Structure formats: C-alpha cells, structure tokens
Amino acid sequence: MFTRILAPLAFVFCCSISYAEEPVTIPLGEILGYHLLGTRDVRKLESKPENYNNLTVEEIHSSSVVHQIVRLLNSTAPGDHRESAGPAFVVEGRGLNAIRKAYSVLSGKKARSERLPPGKKLSLVFYSYAFSRYVRLDKVCIREDELTIDYHFEAHNSLNRSSHFALVPLDGLPTGEFRVSVNQLPSVGPA
C-alpha cells in the first residue's frame, strides 16, 4: 500500500476506517491556516527565536518557516517551483513538521510526493500566491473517495496583495483511491 498524489487530483492509499456515504465536514477550526478566516493561526506553532528582542525583522522572518512560505508565495520571480507543487498537494506529518515539508515542495527543493506510506499522518496543503483578493475557505469535506475544498475570493478594500495557505489534517481516510477536488466558488465583493 502507498499514497499516490497527482495534480489536480490526489489519490491516497492508506489504512484506516471507512467513511460513510454521508459527507464528513472537516471543521475550519481543525485546519491550520495563514490569513484564512476560521482556521487556527499557523504562526502560533512556531516559538520566538532566542534573543527575539535583539533581532531585526529580517532575522526574525528568516528564522520562521511560516514567513519563508509567505515570502515565497509573495514572490513575483518566475521559477520551476510555481509549477511543481500543483494546486494542492499532500505531505506526511502534522503541525510544524508538515509546514517544513510544505516549504520544501513549494520552494522546489523537493518534488511533490507521488507515493506516501500507509498509516502515517498526512496533511493536505492548499495555498494561493499573492493576489489582489483574499482567499476564503468555505468548506472542506470528505465523501466516500473524494475530498473537496470549496473556496472563494473576496475583494480587498485596498490595493494590497495577500497570500494564504492551509494545512488540512487528513485523518481516517479509507483504503483505496482518493481524489482531491479544489473548487472555486463565486467571488464576493466588487469586481
């Protein structure tokens, strides 16, 4: 058995309980997010570096994997990393461990895993590059062999650009193929 991930679809093979035919919604409060309303703030997983009060903002940000991800998502520089990750991908682990692995994939230092071992904790990484609208997660649910992420864009009240990312815990997925669908819903706010 293994886990196999393909963009834009993800096929997950892992050992665990089966889901009923009724959809199971993953509460937003269980999802780690960066600037995503209703999710747990991913920045709270990192502790402050030693000598925090004596460091420059640049030194603080360079010691934070969360800020390194944000810097990468805000970058306008072209590169292979923009195509290699796909619209979403799965990493092994939870919390800070999963964030570090997500950074490795987003930065192009490591390829997306096509296969992951069974019985491991997994996290689905959903993200957006810097954009002139907020990204809002609406719903994340699992039904039979499909995990669906519904999101929409919301207009800013300024010309600022923002980037967002989330780590969705994937617990108890059934054995077999598993497809991940990322669905954009209609935008909110002025065009």
N, CA and C atoms as an extended XYZ file, in Angstrom:
573
Properties=species:S:1:pos:R:3:atomname:S:1:resname:S:1:resid:I:1 pbc="F F F"
N         0.835       -1.182        0.000 N   MET     1
C         0.000        0.000        0.000 CA  MET     1
C         0.881        1.247        0.000 C   MET     1
N         0.378        2.317       -0.567 N   PHE     2
C         1.104        3.578       -0.634 CA  PHE     2
C         0.104        4.690       -0.864 C   PHE     2
N         0.589        5.915       -0.756 N   THR     3
C        -0.228        7.072       -1.074 CA  THR     3
C         0.314        7.658       -2.349 C   THR     3
N        -0.554        7.957       -3.286 N   ARG     4
C        -0.122        8.499       -4.570 CA  ARG     4
C        -0.850        9.809       -4.812 C   ARG     4
N        -0.112       10.863       -5.118 N   ILE     5
C        -0.677       12.185       -5.301 CA  ILE     5
C        -0.442       12.635       -6.738 C   ILE     5
N        -1.499       13.052       -7.429 N   LEU     6
C        -1.398       13.577       -8.786 CA  LEU     6
C        -2.193       14.871       -8.868 C   LEU     6
N        -1.625       15.926       -9.445 N   ALA     7
C        -2.356       17.189       -9.565 CA  ALA     7
C        -3.138       17.179      -10.860 C   ALA     7
N        -4.334       17.729      -10.927 N   PRO     8
C        -5.003       18.329       -9.794 CA  PRO     8
C        -5.742       17.321       -8.923 C   PRO     8
N        -5.630       16.067       -9.214 N   LEU     9
C        -6.280       15.061       -8.393 CA  LEU     9
C        -5.255       14.385       -7.511 C   LEU     9
N        -5.683       13.996       -6.328 N   ALA    10
C        -4.796       13.280       -5.431 CA  ALA    10
C        -5.408       11.922       -5.136 C   ALA    10
N        -4.628       10.897       -5.274 N   PHE    11
C        -5.082        9.550       -4.979 CA  PHE    11
C        -4.347        9.086       -3.743 C   PHE    11
N        -5.087        8.799       -2.682 N   VAL    12
C        -4.490        8.469       -1.405 CA  VAL    12
C        -4.810        7.024       -1.061 C   VAL    12
N        -3.788        6.247       -0.793 N   PHE    13
C        -3.949        4.883       -0.333 CA  PHE    13
C        -3.421        4.842        1.092 C   PHE    13
N        -4.287        4.558        2.049 N   CYS    14
C        -3.817        4.434        3.411 CA  CYS    14
C        -4.756        3.525        4.188 C   CYS    14
N        -4.278        3.020        5.301 N   CYS    15
C        -5.059        2.091        6.101 CA  CYS    15
C        -5.777        2.850        7.202 C   CYS    15
N        -7.082        2.669        7.323 N   SER    16
C        -7.840        3.276        8.399 CA  SER    16
C        -9.295        2.891        8.255 C   SER    16
N       -10.124        3.595        9.014 N   ILE    17
C       -11.550        3.312        8.994 CA  ILE    17
C       -12.176        3.815        7.713 C   ILE    17
N       -13.321        3.301        7.367 N   SER    18
C       -14.030        3.760        6.177 CA  SER    18
C       -14.996        4.864        6.538 C   SER    18
N       -15.227        5.767        5.600 N   TYR    19
C       -16.205        6.813        5.773 CA  TYR    19
C       -17.557        6.329        5.282 C   TYR    19
N       -18.598        6.819        5.911 N   ALA    20
C       -19.944        6.511        5.467 CA  ALA    20
C       -20.220        7.280        4.186 C   ALA    20
N       -21.349        6.990        3.570 N   GLU    21
C       -21.673        7.685        2.329 CA  GLU    21
C       -22.022        9.141        2.565 C   GLU    21
N       -22.415        9.494        3.777 N   GLU    22
C       -22.706       10.896        4.086 CA  GLU    22
C       -21.397       11.671        4.162 C   GLU    22
N       -21.373       12.901        3.650 N   PRO    23
C       -20.140       13.693        3.707 CA  PRO    23
C       -19.729       13.980        5.148 C   PRO    23
N       -18.431       13.987        5.379 N   VAL    24
C       -17.862       14.351        6.672 CA  VAL    24
C       -17.157       15.681        6.470 C   VAL    24
N       -17.610       16.718        7.172 N   THR    25
C       -17.007       18.041        7.050 CA  THR    25
C       -15.863       18.170        8.041 C   THR    25
N       -14.719       18.650        7.556 N   ILE    26
C       -13.592       18.949        8.431 CA  ILE    26
C       -13.781       20.383        8.904 C   ILE    26
N       -14.032       20.579       10.207 N   PRO    27
C       -14.252       21.943       10.701 CA  PRO    27
C       -13.055       22.849       10.413 C   PRO    27
N       -13.326       24.082       10.006 N   LEU    28
C       -12.247       25.033        9.732 CA  LEU    28
C       -11.336       25.193       10.946 C   LEU    28
N       -11.889       25.062       12.148 N   GLY    29
C       -11.106       25.196       13.368 CA  GLY    29
C       -10.060       24.111       13.559 C   GLY    29
N       -10.136       23.028       12.789 N   GLU    30
C        -9.127       21.966       12.842 CA  GLU    30
C        -8.042       22.164       11.789 C   GLU    30
N        -8.229       23.143       10.925 N   ILE    31
C        -7.294       23.414        9.837 CA  ILE    31
C        -6.335       24.514       10.265 C   ILE    31
N        -5.046       24.304       10.011 N   LEU    32
C        -4.054       25.348       10.259 CA  LEU    32
C        -4.028       26.255        9.052 C   LEU    32
N        -4.095       27.563        9.259 N   GLY    33
C        -4.130       28.476        8.137 CA  GLY    33
C        -3.338       29.744        8.366 C   GLY    33
N        -2.917       30.333        7.257 N   TYR    34
C        -2.270       31.640        7.282 CA  TYR    34
C        -3.213       32.627        6.610 C   TYR    34
N        -3.746       33.545        7.419 N   HIS    35
C        -4.690       34.567        6.959 CA  HIS    35
C        -5.932       33.955        6.315 C   HIS    35
N        -6.422       32.872        6.900 N   LEU    36
C        -7.658       32.242        6.441 CA  LEU    36
C        -8.654       32.267        7.591 C   LEU    36
N        -9.719       33.048        7.438 N   LEU    37
C       -10.714       33.192        8.497 CA  LEU    37
C       -11.253       31.845        8.942 C   LEU    37
N       -11.400       31.691       10.254 N   GLY    38
C       -11.992       30.487       10.820 CA  GLY    38
C       -11.013       29.361       11.075 C   GLY    38
N        -9.776       29.473       10.544 N   THR    39
C        -8.781       28.430       10.767 CA  THR    39
C        -7.904       28.787       11.963 C   THR    39
N        -7.157       27.804       12.458 N   ARG    40
C        -6.195       28.047       13.532 CA  ARG    40
C        -4.964       28.730       12.930 C   ARG    40
N        -4.462       29.743       13.589 N   ASP    41
C        -3.325       30.519       13.092 CA  ASP    41
C        -2.053       29.677       13.112 C   ASP    41
N        -1.541       29.366       11.941 N   VAL    42
C        -0.362       28.528       11.803 CA  VAL    42
C         0.873       29.171       12.436 C   VAL    42
N         0.893       30.478       12.542 N   ARG    43
C         2.056       31.173       13.112 CA  ARG    43
C         2.263       30.839       14.576 C   ARG    43
N         1.201       30.421       15.261 N   LYS    44
C         1.298       30.121       16.691 CA  LYS    44
C         2.054       28.830       16.974 C   LYS    44
N         2.337       28.033       15.947 N   LEU    45
C         3.102       26.795       16.141 CA  LEU    45
C         4.580       27.059       16.363 C   LEU    45
N         5.064       28.184       15.851 N   GLU    46
C         6.485       28.499       15.969 CA  GLU    46
C         6.740       29.320       17.226 C   GLU    46
N         7.796       28.950       17.933 N   SER    47
C         8.181       29.738       19.101 CA  SER    47
C         9.092       30.881       18.660 C   SER    47
N         9.170       31.901       19.493 N   LYS    48
C        10.046       33.028       19.172 CA  LYS    48
C        11.497       32.579       19.259 C   LYS    48
N        12.335       33.050       18.339 N   PRO    49
C        13.757       32.674       18.382 CA  PRO    49
C        14.448       33.280       19.600 C   PRO    49
N        15.581       32.679       19.963 N   GLU    50
C        16.375       33.235       21.061 CA  GLU    50
C        16.766       34.663       20.718 C   GLU    50
N        16.907       35.494       21.720 N   ASN    51
C        17.275       36.902       21.537 CA  ASN    51
C        16.287       37.635       20.642 C   ASN    51
N        15.036       37.252       20.685 N   TYR    52
C        13.990       37.822       19.833 CA  TYR    52
C        14.021       39.347       19.846 C   TYR    52
N        14.143       39.934       21.019 N   ASN    53
C        14.110       41.395       21.148 CA  ASN    53
C        15.320       42.079       20.523 C   ASN    53
N        16.391       41.327       20.279 N   ASN    54
C        17.602       41.913       19.696 CA  ASN    54
C        17.721       41.661       18.196 C   ASN    54
N        16.745       40.986       17.609 N   LEU    55
C        16.818       40.640       16.187 CA  LEU    55
C        16.100       41.671       15.328 C   LEU    55
N        16.553       41.792       14.090 N   THR    56
C        15.855       42.651       13.134 CA  THR    56
C        14.639       41.882       12.604 C   THR    56
N        13.732       42.592       11.978 N   VAL    57
C        12.559       41.959       11.385 CA  VAL    57
C        13.000       40.914       10.362 C   VAL    57
N        14.010       41.236        9.567 N   GLU    58
C        14.531       40.295        8.567 CA  GLU    58
C        15.051       39.019        9.232 C   GLU    58
N        15.772       39.155       10.334 N   GLU    59
C        16.305       37.981       11.042 CA  GLU    59
C        15.174       37.139       11.638 C   GLU    59
N        14.169       37.794       12.157 N   ILE    60
C        13.014       37.074       12.717 CA  ILE    60
C        12.293       36.308       11.614 C   ILE    60
N        12.052       36.976       10.502 N   HIS    61
C        11.345       36.326        9.389 CA  HIS    61
C        12.157       35.186        8.783 C   HIS    61
N        13.474       35.342        8.691 N   SER    62
C        14.289       34.279        8.095 CA  SER    62
C        14.386       33.063        9.004 C   SER    62
N        14.090       33.225       10.294 N   SER    63
C        14.115       32.079       11.213 CA  SER    63
C        12.761       31.362       11.266 C   SER    63
N        11.769       31.888       10.583 N   SER    64
C        10.411       31.343       10.616 CA  SER    64
C        10.067       30.672        9.293 C   SER    64
N         9.751       29.375        9.334 N   VAL    65
C         9.376       28.674        8.108 CA  VAL    65
C         8.039       29.202        7.578 C   VAL    65
N         7.158       29.642        8.460 N   VAL    66
C         5.885       30.225        8.019 CA  VAL    66
C         6.159       31.475        7.192 C   VAL    66
N         7.023       32.351        7.677 N   HIS    67
C         7.346       33.572        6.933 CA  HIS    67
C         8.123       33.271        5.650 C   HIS    67
N         8.894       32.193        5.650 N   GLN    68
C         9.587       31.800        4.420 CA  GLN    68
C         8.575       31.357        3.363 C   GLN    68
N         7.536       30.648        3.790 N   ILE    69
C         6.474       30.257        2.853 CA  ILE    69
C         5.769       31.505        2.327 C   ILE    69
N         5.436       32.420        3.204 N   VAL    70
C         4.746       33.648        2.799 CA  VAL    70
C         5.618       34.437        1.825 C   VAL    70
N         6.895       34.562        2.114 N   ARG    71
C         7.811       35.277        1.208 CA  ARG    71
C         7.820       34.610       -0.172 C   ARG    71
N         7.836       33.284       -0.189 N   LEU    72
C         7.821       32.546       -1.451 CA  LEU    72
C         6.505       32.781       -2.200 C   LEU    72
N         5.381       32.728       -1.495 N   LEU    73
C         4.081       32.939       -2.135 CA  LEU    73
C         3.916       34.379       -2.616 C   LEU    73
N         4.604       35.308       -1.967 N   ASN    74
C         4.530       36.715       -2.375 CA  ASN    74
C         5.516       37.063       -3.489 C   ASN    74
N         6.425       36.161       -3.778 N   SER    75
C         7.448       36.413       -4.779 CA  SER    75
C         6.828       36.470       -6.175 C   SER    75
N         7.288       37.415       -6.952 N   THR    76
C         6.826       37.502       -8.336 CA  THR    76
C         7.848       36.914       -9.294 C   THR    76
N         8.957       36.418       -8.732 N   ALA    77
C        10.008       35.844       -9.584 CA  ALA    77
C         9.520       34.542      -10.203 C   ALA    77
N         9.731       34.381      -11.496 N   PRO    78
C         9.337       33.113      -12.124 CA  PRO    78
C        10.244       31.991      -11.639 C   PRO    78
N         9.749       30.795      -11.710 N   GLY    79
C        10.583       29.661      -11.322 CA  GLY    79
C         9.835       28.357      -11.432 C   GLY    79
N        10.602       27.284      -11.423 N   ASP    80
C        10.017       25.956      -11.528 CA  ASP    80
C         9.111       25.639      -10.348 C   ASP    80
N         9.378       26.264       -9.188 N   HIS    81
C         8.578       25.955       -8.001 CA  HIS    81
C         7.098       26.277       -8.214 C   HIS    81
N         6.782       27.208       -9.085 N   ARG    82
C         5.375       27.574       -9.298 CA  ARG    82
C         4.584       26.476       -9.996 C   ARG    82
N         5.229       25.645      -10.770 N   GLU    83
C         4.525       24.571      -11.465 CA  GLU    83
C         4.647       23.241      -10.741 C   GLU    83
N         5.685       23.048       -9.965 N   SER    84
C         5.972       21.734       -9.409 CA  SER    84
C         5.009       21.292       -8.324 C   SER    84
N         4.430       22.228       -7.611 N   ALA    85
C         3.571       21.846       -6.489 CA  ALA    85
C         2.146       21.526       -6.912 C   ALA    85
N         1.688       22.089       -8.029 N   GLY    86
C         0.296       21.871       -8.419 CA  GLY    86
C        -0.622       22.728       -7.556 C   GLY    86
N        -1.934       22.614       -7.717 N   PRO    87
C        -2.865       23.454       -6.973 CA  PRO    87
C        -2.991       23.069       -5.495 C   PRO    87
N        -2.680       21.843       -5.175 N   ALA    88
C        -2.691       21.346       -3.798 CA  ALA    88
C        -1.847       20.084       -3.795 C   ALA    88
N        -1.322       19.733       -2.636 N   PHE    89
C        -0.509       18.525       -2.539 CA  PHE    89
C        -0.551       18.019       -1.107 C   PHE    89
N        -0.109       16.787       -0.921 N   VAL    90
C        -0.140       16.154        0.393 CA  VAL    90
C         1.283       15.952        0.883 C   VAL    90
N         1.484       16.212        2.184 N   VAL    91
C         2.764       15.936        2.830 CA  VAL    91
C         2.515       15.023        4.019 C   VAL    91
N         3.552       14.317        4.393 N   GLU    92
C         3.470       13.474        5.577 CA  GLU    92
C         3.695       14.347        6.802 C   GLU    92
N         2.917       14.107        7.849 N   GLY    93
C         3.118       14.799        9.108 CA  GLY    93
C         2.025       15.791        9.434 C   GLY    93
N         2.187       16.399       10.601 N   ARG    94
C         1.258       17.400       11.114 CA  ARG    94
C         2.055       18.580       11.658 C   ARG    94
N         1.385       19.668       11.844 N   GLY    95
C         1.970       20.825       12.505 CA  GLY    95
C         3.226       21.337       11.851 C   GLY    95
N         4.213       21.682       12.678 N   LEU    96
C         5.453       22.284       12.202 CA  LEU    96
C         6.203       21.359       11.244 C   LEU    96
N         6.166       20.067       11.501 N   ASN    97
C         6.811       19.103       10.600 CA  ASN    97
C         6.195       19.189        9.202 C   ASN    97
N         4.879       19.243        9.118 N   ALA    98
C         4.192       19.348        7.826 CA  ALA    98
C         4.488       20.690        7.157 C   ALA    98
N         4.594       21.754        7.945 N   ILE    99
C         4.897       23.079        7.391 CA  ILE    99
C         6.281       23.069        6.746 C   ILE    99
N         7.247       22.452        7.404 N   ARG   100
C         8.603       22.372        6.833 CA  ARG   100
C         8.594       21.590        5.519 C   ARG   100
N         7.842       20.496        5.488 N   LYS   101
C         7.768       19.700        4.256 CA  LYS   101
C         7.031       20.466        3.158 C   LYS   101
N         6.005       21.217        3.532 N   ALA   102
C         5.288       22.038        2.553 CA  ALA   102
C         6.225       23.077        1.948 C   ALA   102
N         7.053       23.710        2.768 N   TYR   103
C         8.009       24.692        2.262 CA  TYR   103
C         8.976       24.044        1.267 C   TYR   103
N         9.442       22.843        1.581 N   SER   104
C        10.367       22.157        0.674 CA  SER   104
C         9.745       21.924       -0.693 C   SER   104
N         8.455       21.597       -0.731 N   VAL   105
C         7.774       21.376       -2.006 CA  VAL   105
C         7.516       22.709       -2.703 C   VAL   105
N         6.985       23.689       -1.979 N   LEU   106
C         6.672       24.983       -2.581 CA  LEU   106
C         7.917       25.686       -3.120 C   LEU   106
N         9.041       25.490       -2.467 N   SER   107
C        10.282       26.149       -2.895 CA  SER   107
C        10.969       25.403       -4.032 C   SER   107
N        10.474       24.205       -4.348 N   GLY   108
C        11.094       23.419       -5.409 CA  GLY   108
C        12.287       22.614       -4.942 C   GLY   108
N        12.584       22.639       -3.638 N   LYS   109
C        13.714       21.866       -3.114 CA  LYS   109
C        13.417       20.374       -3.132 C   LYS   109
N        12.145       20.031       -3.008 N   LYS   110
C        11.718       18.630       -3.086 CA  LYS   110
C        10.501       18.554       -3.985 C   LYS   110
N        10.382       17.442       -4.677 N   ALA   111
C         9.212       17.227       -5.529 CA  ALA   111
C         8.022       16.801       -4.678 C   ALA   111
N         6.829       17.069       -5.218 N   ARG   112
C         5.629       16.552       -4.558 CA  ARG   112
C         5.772       15.048       -4.441 C   ARG   112
N         5.327       14.491       -3.347 N   SER   113
C         5.375       13.041       -3.183 CA  SER   113
C         4.268       12.407       -3.998 C   SER   113
N         4.648       11.494       -4.841 N   GLU   114
C         3.659       10.736       -5.609 CA  GLU   114
C         3.135        9.576       -4.780 C   GLU   114
N         3.957        9.100       -3.860 N   ARG   115
C         3.572        7.969       -3.009 CA  ARG   115
C         3.981        8.251       -1.571 C   ARG   115
N         3.064        7.963       -0.659 N   LEU   116
C         3.329        8.117        0.770 CA  LEU   116
C         2.985        6.800        1.454 C   LEU   116
N         3.717        6.446        2.504 N   PRO   117
C         3.462        5.167        3.162 CA  PRO   117
C         2.114        5.173        3.893 C   PRO   117
N         1.498        3.996        4.017 N   PRO   118
C         0.212        3.901        4.719 CA  PRO   118
C         0.391        4.075        6.220 C   PRO   118
N        -0.687        4.427        6.888 N   GLY   119
C        -0.680        4.520        8.339 CA  GLY   119
C         0.017        5.748        8.895 C   GLY   119
N         0.384        6.684        8.063 N   LYS   120
C         1.065        7.901        8.514 CA  LYS   120
C         0.073        9.047        8.595 C   LYS   120
N         0.377       10.017        9.450 N   LYS   121
C        -0.436       11.229        9.495 CA  LYS   121
C        -0.098       12.057        8.266 C   LYS   121
N        -1.145       12.542        7.601 N   LEU   122
C        -0.974       13.311        6.376 CA  LEU   122
C        -1.651       14.660        6.500 C   LEU   122
N        -1.135       15.634        5.763 N   SER   123
C        -1.742       16.958        5.693 CA  SER   123
C        -1.830       17.381        4.237 C   SER   123
N        -2.985       17.876        3.854 N   LEU   124
C        -3.177       18.424        2.521 CA  LEU   124
C        -2.813       19.901        2.568 C   LEU   124
N        -1.964       20.337        1.649 N   VAL   125
C        -1.538       21.735        1.590 CA  VAL   125
C        -2.324       22.423        0.480 C   VAL   125
N        -3.058       23.463        0.846 N   PHE   126
C        -3.828       24.298       -0.075 CA  PHE   126
C        -3.243       25.691        0.046 C   PHE   126
N        -3.006       26.386       -1.073 N   TYR   127
C        -2.319       27.682       -0.990 CA  TYR   127
C        -2.697       28.576       -2.154 C   TYR   127
N        -2.370       29.861       -1.994 N   SER   128
C        -2.526       30.811       -3.095 CA  SER   128
C        -1.316       31.735       -3.111 C   SER   128
N        -0.870       32.042       -4.303 N   TYR   129
C         0.183       33.053       -4.443 CA  TYR   129
C        -0.439       34.424       -4.193 C   TYR   129
N         0.419       35.431       -4.008 N   ALA   130
C        -0.056       36.791       -3.743 CA  ALA   130
C        -1.048       37.210       -4.823 C   ALA   130
N        -2.149       37.781       -4.368 N   PHE   131
C        -3.257       38.109       -5.254 CA  PHE   131
C        -3.968       39.326       -4.677 C   PHE   131
N        -4.698       40.043       -5.496 N   SER   132
C        -5.350       41.274       -5.047 CA  SER   132
C        -6.679       41.015       -4.345 C   SER   132
N        -6.954       39.791       -3.998 N   ARG   133
C        -8.162       39.447       -3.237 CA  ARG   133
C        -7.795       38.462       -2.137 C   ARG   133
N        -8.620       38.448       -1.091 N   TYR   134
C        -8.451       37.440       -0.051 CA  TYR   134
C        -8.936       36.100       -0.567 C   TYR   134
N        -8.364       35.039       -0.059 N   VAL   135
C        -8.892       33.697       -0.305 CA  VAL   135
C        -9.624       33.285        0.969 C   VAL   135
N       -10.812       32.762        0.811 N   ARG   136
C       -11.616       32.307        1.947 CA  ARG   136
C       -11.988       30.843        1.750 C   ARG   136
N       -11.683       30.026        2.742 N   LEU   137
C       -12.128       28.639        2.707 CA  LEU   137
C       -13.596       28.605        3.093 C   LEU   137
N       -14.401       27.930        2.305 N   ASP   138
C       -15.819       27.794        2.622 CA  ASP   138
C       -16.113       26.470        3.308 C   ASP   138
N       -15.542       25.402        2.759 N   LYS   139
C       -15.884       24.084        3.272 CA  LYS   139
C       -14.845       23.082        2.810 C   LYS   139
N       -14.500       22.173        3.698 N   VAL   140
C       -13.638       21.054        3.355 CA  VAL   140
C       -14.375       19.803        3.819 C   VAL   140
N       -14.670       18.914        2.878 N   CYS   141
C       -15.403       17.713        3.289 CA  CYS   141
C       -14.908       16.480        2.543 C   CYS   141
N       -15.201       15.344        3.160 N   ILE   142
C       -14.826       14.050        2.610 CA  ILE   142
C       -16.108       13.250        2.401 C   ILE   142
N       -16.220       12.695        1.230 N   ARG   143
C       -17.348       11.817        0.928 CA  ARG   143
C       -16.815       10.646        0.121 C   ARG   143
N       -16.989        9.468        0.640 N   GLU   144
C       -16.525        8.234        0.009 CA  GLU   144
C       -15.079        8.362       -0.436 C   GLU   144
N       -14.833        8.505       -1.727 N   ASP   145
C       -13.461        8.522       -2.233 CA  ASP   145
C       -13.007        9.908       -2.685 C   ASP   145
N       -13.643       10.964       -2.150 N   GLU   146
C       -13.303       12.309       -2.604 CA  GLU   146
C       -13.227       13.291       -1.442 C   GLU   146
N       -12.158       14.088       -1.446 N   LEU   147
C       -12.018       15.211       -0.526 CA  LEU   147
C       -12.215       16.462       -1.355 C   LEU   147
N       -13.119       17.334       -0.920 N   THR   148
C       -13.444       18.539       -1.676 CA  THR   148
C       -13.107       19.775       -0.860 C   THR   148
N       -12.391       20.705       -1.480 N   ILE   149
C       -12.086       22.001       -0.873 CA  ILE   149
C       -12.846       23.050       -1.682 C   ILE   149
N       -13.774       23.740       -1.025 N   ASP   150
C       -14.510       24.839       -1.654 CA  ASP   150
C       -13.963       26.150       -1.104 C   ASP   150
N       -13.650       27.080       -1.991 N   TYR   151
C       -13.126       28.379       -1.571 CA  TYR   151
C       -13.677       29.457       -2.488 C   TYR   151
N       -13.524       30.709       -2.049 N   HIS   152
C       -13.893       31.829       -2.915 CA  HIS   152
C       -12.916       32.979       -2.677 C   HIS   152
N       -12.920       33.925       -3.595 N   PHE   153
C       -12.138       35.149       -3.445 CA  PHE   153
C       -13.042       36.241       -2.897 C   PHE   153
N       -12.443       37.106       -2.074 N   GLU   154
C       -13.179       38.241       -1.524 CA  GLU   154
C       -12.369       39.503       -1.795 C   GLU   154
N       -13.044       40.538       -2.287 N   ALA   155
C       -12.368       41.784       -2.648 CA  ALA   155
C       -11.744       42.446       -1.420 C   ALA   155
N       -10.558       43.030       -1.629 N   HIS   156
C        -9.892       43.853       -0.608 CA  HIS   156
C       -10.514       45.239       -0.642 C   HIS   156
N       -10.318       45.967        0.431 N   ASN   157
C       -10.690       47.389        0.452 CA  ASN   157
C        -9.478       48.251        0.145 C   ASN   157
N        -8.433       47.620       -0.367 N   SER   158
C        -7.199       48.348       -0.694 CA  SER   158
C        -6.573       47.684       -1.920 C   SER   158
N        -5.430       48.211       -2.313 N   LEU   159
C        -4.711       47.635       -3.444 CA  LEU   159
C        -3.679       46.602       -2.996 C   LEU   159
N        -3.704       46.240       -1.709 N   ASN   160
C        -2.749       45.262       -1.188 CA  ASN   160
C        -2.950       43.893       -1.823 C   ASN   160
N        -1.852       43.143       -1.877 N   ARG   161
C        -1.921       41.753       -2.316 CA  ARG   161
C        -1.753       40.868       -1.081 C   ARG   161
N        -2.384       39.728       -1.088 N   SER   162
C        -2.243       38.826        0.051 CA  SER   162
C        -2.049       37.396       -0.448 C   SER   162
N        -1.373       36.613        0.360 N   SER   163
C        -1.195       35.195        0.064 CA  SER   163
C        -1.743       34.411        1.251 C   SER   163
N        -2.107       33.177        0.988 N   HIS   164
C        -2.759       32.353        2.004 CA  HIS   164
C        -2.314       30.912        1.833 C   HIS   164
N        -2.302       30.170        2.939 N   PHE   165
C        -2.098       28.729        2.827 CA  PHE   165
C        -2.743       28.028        4.002 C   PHE   165
N        -3.033       26.749        3.808 N   ALA   166
C        -3.674       25.937        4.845 CA  ALA   166
C        -3.088       24.544        4.834 C   ALA   166
N        -3.083       23.936        6.013 N   LEU   167
C        -2.745       22.524        6.155 CA  LEU   167
C        -3.975       21.830        6.722 C   LEU   167
N        -4.568       20.956        5.908 N   VAL   168
C        -5.793       20.252        6.278 CA  VAL   168
C        -5.413       18.868        6.780 C   VAL   168
N        -5.762       18.539        8.043 N   PRO   169
C        -5.434       17.201        8.548 CA  PRO   169
C        -6.276       16.145        7.847 C   PRO   169
N        -5.622       15.108        7.372 N   LEU   170
C        -6.323       14.016        6.705 CA  LEU   170
C        -6.276       12.791        7.617 C   LEU   170
N        -7.280       12.669        8.446 N   ASP   171
C        -7.356       11.549        9.371 CA  ASP   171
C        -8.392       10.542        8.913 C   ASP   171
N        -8.087        9.288        9.103 N   GLY   172
C        -9.063        8.242        8.885 CA  GLY   172
C        -9.547        8.086        7.463 C   GLY   172
N        -8.705        8.348        6.501 N   LEU   173
C        -9.126        8.150        5.121 CA  LEU   173
C        -9.284        6.659        4.842 C   LEU   173
N       -10.261        6.299        4.032 N   PRO   174
C       -10.435        4.881        3.722 CA  PRO   174
C        -9.320        4.360        2.820 C   PRO   174
N        -9.153        3.054        2.804 N   THR   175
C        -8.192        2.419        1.922 CA  THR   175
C        -8.686        2.545        0.486 C   THR   175
N        -7.783        2.797       -0.436 N   GLY   176
C        -8.141        2.859       -1.845 CA  GLY   176
C        -7.798        4.195       -2.455 C   GLY   176
N        -8.272        4.398       -3.674 N   GLU   177
C        -8.021        5.661       -4.365 CA  GLU   177
C        -8.821        6.774       -3.718 C   GLU   177
N        -8.203        7.933       -3.672 N   PHE   178
C        -8.834        9.092       -3.066 CA  PHE   178
C        -8.567       10.305       -3.935 C   PHE   178
N        -9.603       10.990       -4.363 N   ARG   179
C        -9.473       12.141       -5.250 CA  ARG   179
C        -9.666       13.433       -4.451 C   ARG   179
N        -8.854       14.436       -4.768 N   VAL   180
C        -8.980       15.743       -4.136 CA  VAL   180
C        -9.435       16.735       -5.197 C   VAL   180
N       -10.559       17.418       -4.939 N   SER   181
C       -11.086       18.434       -5.844 CA  SER   181
C       -10.999       19.795       -5.169 C   SER   181
N       -10.447       20.771       -5.880 N   VAL   182
C       -10.358       22.138       -5.381 CA  VAL   182
C       -11.304       22.973       -6.239 C   VAL   182
N       -12.369       23.498       -5.607 N   ASN   183
C       -13.433       24.183       -6.336 CA  ASN   183
C       -13.508       25.659       -5.974 C   ASN   183
N       -13.392       26.524       -6.977 N   GLN   184
C       -13.554       27.954       -6.760 CA  GLN   184
C       -15.031       28.303       -6.888 C   GLN   184
N       -15.574       28.914       -5.825 N   LEU   185
C       -16.958       29.380       -5.827 CA  LEU   185
C       -16.983       30.826       -6.276 C   LEU   185
N       -18.167       31.390       -6.548 N   PRO   186
C       -18.239       32.795       -6.989 CA  PRO   186
C       -17.579       33.749       -5.976 C   PRO   186
N       -16.954       34.777       -6.495 N   SER   187
C       -16.278       35.790       -5.673 CA  SER   187
C       -17.293       36.625       -4.906 C   SER   187
N       -16.793       37.258       -3.839 N   VAL   188
C       -17.608       38.131       -3.001 CA  VAL   188
C       -17.020       39.533       -3.069 C   VAL   188
N       -17.873       40.543       -3.168 N   GLY   189
C       -17.423       41.920       -3.194 CA  GLY   189
C       -17.349       42.475       -4.599 C   GLY   189
N       -16.993       43.755       -4.687 N   PRO   190
C       -16.943       44.403       -6.018 CA  PRO   190
C       -15.892       43.768       -6.930 C   PRO   190
N       -16.154       43.825       -8.195 N   ALA   191
C       -15.252       43.204       -9.193 CA  ALA   191
C       -13.966       43.963       -9.330 C   ALA   191
